[in-house]
Each structure stands twice: as structure tokens, then as C-alpha cells.
Amino acid sequence: MIKTKVVIAGVTGRMGHALLEGIFADNELQLHGALDRADSPKIGRDAGEQFGKHTGNLITGDLQAALNGADVLIDFTRPEASMLYLQACQQANVKHIIGTTGFSAEQKALIEKAAKKIAIVFAPNMSVGVTLLINLVEQAAKVLNDGYDIEVVEMHHRHKVDAPSGTALRLGEAAAQGLGVALKDCAIYAREGVTGEREAGTIGFATMRGGDVVGDHTVVFAGIGERIELSHKASSRATFALGALRAAKYLSAHNTGLFDMRDVLNLR
């Protein structure tokens, strides 16, 4: 069996740990490279050390060396780092899985452009459950398009740096698509003071941060006399890691193109 050779960016972080665990348990995948910051104290140590494994893959800050001979890079980092990885992947002809959030419109345009050269899975949330939730929200918005107010509520751990979360924004986009409008034309991201009555057709967002919450998302459709709530609660980062690894295997059949988790799960 030919295994997909995977490089993990941010390998010493929480998502890196979950990705390593998933790769070691999957016979179709092989750890090819382990990337971390150049100043990381773990540079030069075996990537499997924390699992009691000797993999021969030493943690490195050398991006080009890590990508040499690889099939795909999995990246759950920060937008600035992801842009560097994106450029390097194009140069090395390595596929790119991007789970990073907080990109600007200009950065998203660069990802779309890069997909003409390499295959990319770009999704703010790699969870199978969240991917299904996105589809359900779009379908619900098509049905509940009159007389129902839509609110997206999310909570994450205290260390998350962007708000609303990329997943919350994607859920808002799904609701807007169901309504046949653009999210930028109907989103309400903050309320304070005397705001007046809620404007019909808007999509509101509420953000909470605290503790070690991995990720909770709820989309509320509030009508007269009833309320429909569609929710997903992640209790472990393993769900995101397993989705990303599933995406890595999906890309083995693609050389170029921009995909998301709905493509990976055949939910189009």
C-alpha cells in the first residue's frame, strides 16, 4: 500500500498532538515531516517521542526540508504562517490542508489563486459533524426564510485570538446562502446600548470566550411560538484532526483545485 506522506505544521501544539496521534493510528498515512517554530525547545527531537515512538522524523524549523518529498502539509496555525506555508507548498508542489481561521479577504484570494497550481482543502472547521451542520443550516434557512430570526452563538477557549470564530462565520454564510443573500449585507457582529428593534433579515453573532472550551456552535432560528436550534459541541480536538486526515487522503486523487470538507464528505 502506498501511504500518503504528511507534514504537520505546529507539531508541538494541541492540534499537532492530535494529528500525530491520528497518523500513528492510520495505516494509509505516514508522518513525513514535523514543523515547529525555529526557536522551539523541541527542535531536533523525534516527533514521536511524546508517544514513546521512534519515527526518525526530527522536529524542524526548516520548511523546505520538511516539504521535500512530501504529499501534503496540514496547517492549523495563524494566517501569517499559513501564507508562508502556502507559498512554500506551491514551490514544492505539495498539497495543502488549511484549518487556520482569521484570514482577510486578500489572503483568501491568494488561497484561491494557489489552488490553480496545487490541490487545497480549505475549511474553518474540519469536523465531520460541523460539516454536516453547515448543510443543515443552509437547508433550514431555505425553509425558515420568513418570520424567523437567525442568531449564531459560539464559545471557545480563552486562548482563541479571532472572533467570531471561522466556523461561526461559515455557519452564518450557510444561513445567508439559504436565504439567498450575502452575509456581508446582513451580518450583525455586535450589539451595545440602545440598538432599536431587531431588523428583519439580519443574521446576528454572539461570541463567548473562556476556560478550555474546544468549540461550541449553535444556530438559532427564532420564530413566533417556536425556536429551532442546531448545535455542535466539540469535546476533543481529535474530531478536527480526524477530519483533516480524511482530507489528506481525499487529496490523493486531486492535483489542483480548491475544496472544502463538504467535498471531502461528498455532501455537495
C-alpha positions as CSV (number, residue, x, y, z in Angstrom):
1,M,0.0,0.0,0.0
2,I,1.3,3.4,-1.0
3,K,0.9,5.7,2.0
4,T,0.1,9.5,1.9
5,K,3.2,11.3,3.2
6,V,2.1,14.0,5.6
7,V,3.9,17.1,7.1
8,I,2.4,18.6,10.2
9,A,2.8,22.4,10.9
10,G,2.8,23.4,14.5
11,V,3.5,19.8,15.5
12,T,4.2,20.5,19.2
13,G,0.8,22.3,19.7
14,R,-2.5,20.9,20.8
15,M,-3.7,20.2,17.2
16,G,-0.3,18.9,16.3
17,H,-0.5,16.3,19.1
18,A,-4.0,15.2,17.9
19,L,-2.8,15.0,14.3
20,L,0.2,12.9,15.3
21,E,-2.0,10.5,17.3
22,G,-4.3,10.2,14.3
23,I,-1.5,9.5,11.8
24,F,0.1,6.8,14.0
25,A,-3.3,5.0,14.1
26,D,-3.9,5.2,10.4
27,N,-2.3,2.6,8.1
28,E,-2.9,4.8,5.0
29,L,-0.9,7.7,6.3
30,Q,2.8,8.2,7.1
31,L,4.4,11.0,9.0
32,H,6.9,12.7,6.6
33,G,7.8,15.9,8.4
34,A,7.3,17.7,11.7
35,L,7.4,21.5,11.7
36,D,7.6,23.9,14.6
37,R,8.9,27.4,15.3
38,A,12.7,27.8,14.8
39,D,13.0,28.9,18.4
40,S,11.1,25.9,19.8
41,P,12.9,24.0,22.6
42,K,11.8,20.7,20.9
43,I,13.7,21.3,17.6
44,G,15.8,18.3,16.9
45,R,13.8,15.8,19.0
46,D,11.9,12.9,17.5
47,A,8.3,13.8,16.7
48,G,7.0,10.6,18.1
49,E,8.9,11.0,21.4
50,Q,5.8,12.0,23.4
51,F,4.0,8.8,22.2
52,G,7.0,6.6,23.0
53,K,7.8,6.1,19.3
54,H,10.9,6.5,17.3
55,T,9.9,7.8,13.9
56,G,13.1,9.2,12.6
57,N,11.3,12.4,11.9
58,L,13.0,15.1,13.8
59,I,11.1,18.3,14.7
60,T,12.5,21.1,12.5
61,G,12.0,24.7,11.6
62,D,13.3,24.2,8.1
63,L,10.2,24.4,5.9
64,Q,11.8,23.5,2.6
65,A,13.5,20.4,4.0
66,A,10.3,19.2,5.7
67,L,8.3,19.5,2.4
68,N,10.9,17.8,0.3
69,G,9.3,14.6,-1.0
70,A,6.0,15.1,0.9
71,D,2.5,14.7,-0.4
72,V,0.5,17.1,1.8
73,L,1.0,19.7,4.5
74,I,-1.6,20.0,7.3
75,D,-1.8,23.5,8.8
76,F,-3.8,24.7,11.8
77,T,-1.7,27.8,12.6
78,R,-2.1,31.5,12.1
79,P,-2.9,33.4,8.9
80,E,0.6,34.9,8.5
81,A,2.2,31.5,8.9
82,S,-0.3,29.9,6.6
83,M,0.6,32.3,3.8
84,L,4.2,31.3,4.1
85,Y,3.3,27.6,4.0
86,L,1.0,28.3,1.0
87,Q,3.9,29.8,-1.0
88,A,6.3,27.0,0.0
89,C,3.7,24.3,-0.9
90,Q,3.3,25.8,-4.4
91,Q,7.1,25.9,-4.9
92,A,7.5,22.3,-3.7
93,N,4.3,21.0,-5.4
94,V,2.9,19.8,-2.1
95,K,-0.8,19.8,-1.4
96,H,-2.1,22.0,1.4
97,I,-4.8,21.4,4.0
98,I,-5.7,24.7,5.8
99,G,-7.7,24.7,9.0
100,T,-6.4,28.1,10.1
101,T,-9.0,30.8,10.6
102,G,-9.0,34.6,10.6
103,F,-7.9,35.2,7.0
104,S,-8.5,38.6,5.3
105,A,-10.3,38.8,2.0
106,E,-7.0,39.4,0.3
107,Q,-5.5,36.3,1.9
108,K,-8.5,34.2,0.9
109,A,-8.0,35.4,-2.7
110,L,-4.3,34.2,-2.6
111,I,-5.5,30.8,-1.5
112,E,-8.0,30.6,-4.4
113,K,-5.2,31.6,-6.8
114,A,-2.8,29.0,-5.4
115,A,-5.4,26.3,-5.9
116,K,-4.8,26.6,-9.7
117,K,-1.3,25.2,-9.0
118,I,-1.9,22.7,-6.1
119,A,-4.8,20.9,-4.5
120,I,-6.1,22.6,-1.4
121,V,-8.7,21.7,1.2
122,F,-9.6,25.0,3.0
123,A,-12.2,24.8,5.8
124,P,-12.6,26.8,9.0
125,N,-13.6,23.6,10.7
126,M,-12.5,20.0,9.7
127,S,-15.1,18.3,11.9
128,V,-17.4,15.8,10.1
129,G,-20.2,16.9,12.4
130,V,-19.7,20.6,11.8
131,T,-19.6,20.0,8.0
132,L,-23.0,18.2,8.3
133,L,-24.2,21.1,10.4
134,I,-23.3,23.6,7.7
135,N,-25.5,21.7,5.3
136,L,-28.4,21.5,7.8
137,V,-28.2,25.3,8.5
138,E,-28.4,26.1,4.8
139,Q,-31.4,23.8,4.3
140,A,-33.1,25.2,7.4
141,A,-32.7,28.8,6.3
142,K,-34.3,27.9,2.9
143,V,-37.4,26.6,4.7
144,L,-37.4,29.2,7.6
145,N,-36.9,32.2,5.4
146,D,-39.9,34.2,6.5
147,G,-40.7,35.2,10.1
148,Y,-37.6,33.6,11.7
149,D,-34.7,35.5,13.2
150,I,-31.2,33.9,12.8
151,E,-28.6,34.1,15.5
152,V,-25.2,32.3,15.6
153,V,-23.8,31.7,19.1
154,E,-20.3,30.3,19.6
155,M,-17.9,29.7,22.5
156,H,-14.2,28.8,22.6
157,H,-11.3,28.6,25.0
158,R,-9.7,31.7,26.4
159,H,-6.7,31.5,24.1
160,K,-8.5,31.9,20.8
161,V,-7.5,35.1,19.1
162,D,-10.1,35.7,16.4
163,A,-13.8,36.4,16.8
164,P,-16.3,35.4,15.7
165,S,-14.8,32.0,15.0
166,G,-14.2,30.9,11.4
167,T,-16.8,28.2,12.0
168,A,-19.4,30.7,13.2
169,L,-18.8,32.8,10.1
170,R,-19.1,29.8,7.9
171,L,-22.4,28.9,9.6
172,G,-23.5,32.4,9.0
173,E,-22.6,32.1,5.3
174,A,-24.6,28.9,5.1
175,A,-27.6,30.6,6.6
176,A,-27.2,33.6,4.2
177,Q,-26.9,31.2,1.2
178,G,-30.1,29.6,2.3
179,L,-31.8,33.0,2.4
180,G,-30.3,33.9,-1.0
181,V,-28.3,36.9,0.3
182,A,-24.7,37.7,1.0
183,L,-23.6,37.6,4.6
184,K,-21.7,40.9,4.4
185,D,-25.1,42.6,3.7
186,C,-27.0,41.2,6.7
187,A,-24.5,40.3,9.4
188,I,-24.7,42.0,12.9
189,Y,-21.5,41.3,14.8
190,A,-22.1,43.4,17.9
191,R,-24.9,45.0,19.9
192,E,-24.5,47.6,22.7
193,G,-26.6,50.3,24.1
194,V,-30.0,51.3,22.7
195,T,-29.9,49.3,19.4
196,G,-33.6,49.6,18.5
197,E,-35.7,46.7,17.4
198,R,-34.1,43.8,15.6
199,E,-34.0,44.3,11.8
200,A,-35.7,41.6,9.9
201,G,-33.5,39.5,7.6
202,T,-30.3,40.1,9.6
203,I,-28.0,37.4,11.0
204,G,-26.7,38.1,14.4
205,F,-23.5,36.7,16.1
206,A,-22.7,36.3,19.7
207,T,-19.2,35.3,20.9
208,M,-18.1,33.9,24.2
209,R,-14.5,33.1,25.4
210,G,-13.4,31.2,28.5
211,G,-11.8,28.2,30.0
212,D,-10.7,25.3,27.9
213,V,-13.8,25.0,25.7
214,V,-12.8,23.3,22.4
215,G,-15.6,24.7,20.4
216,D,-19.4,25.1,20.8
217,H,-21.6,26.4,18.0
218,T,-25.4,26.9,17.8
219,V,-27.5,28.4,15.1
220,V,-30.9,29.6,16.4
221,F,-33.9,30.1,14.2
222,A,-36.3,32.1,16.4
223,G,-39.9,32.4,15.2
224,I,-43.3,33.3,16.8
225,G,-44.2,30.5,19.2
226,E,-41.2,28.3,18.4
227,R,-37.4,28.2,18.3
228,I,-35.2,25.7,16.3
229,E,-31.7,25.3,17.5
230,L,-29.0,23.4,15.5
231,S,-25.9,22.7,17.6
232,H,-22.5,21.1,17.6
233,K,-20.2,20.8,20.6
234,A,-16.7,19.5,20.3
235,S,-15.2,17.8,23.4
236,S,-11.8,16.9,21.8
237,R,-9.5,18.3,19.1
238,A,-9.4,14.7,17.8
239,T,-12.5,15.4,15.7
240,F,-10.7,18.2,13.8
241,A,-7.6,16.1,13.4
242,L,-9.5,13.1,12.1
243,G,-11.3,15.3,9.6
244,A,-8.1,16.8,8.4
245,L,-6.5,13.4,7.9
246,R,-9.6,12.3,6.0
247,A,-9.0,15.4,3.8
248,A,-5.4,14.3,3.3
249,K,-6.5,11.0,1.8
250,Y,-9.1,12.8,-0.3
251,L,-6.5,15.0,-1.9
252,S,-4.6,11.9,-3.1
253,A,-6.9,11.9,-6.1
254,H,-6.5,15.6,-6.9
255,N,-3.6,17.6,-8.2
256,T,-5.2,21.0,-8.3
257,G,-8.4,22.7,-7.1
258,L,-9.9,24.3,-4.1
259,F,-12.0,22.0,-1.9
260,D,-13.7,22.1,1.5
261,M,-15.0,19.5,3.8
262,R,-18.3,19.1,2.0
263,D,-16.3,17.9,-1.0
264,V,-14.3,15.5,1.2
265,L,-17.6,14.1,2.7
266,N,-19.4,14.1,-0.7
267,L,-22.1,16.5,0.6
268,R,-22.3,18.7,-2.4
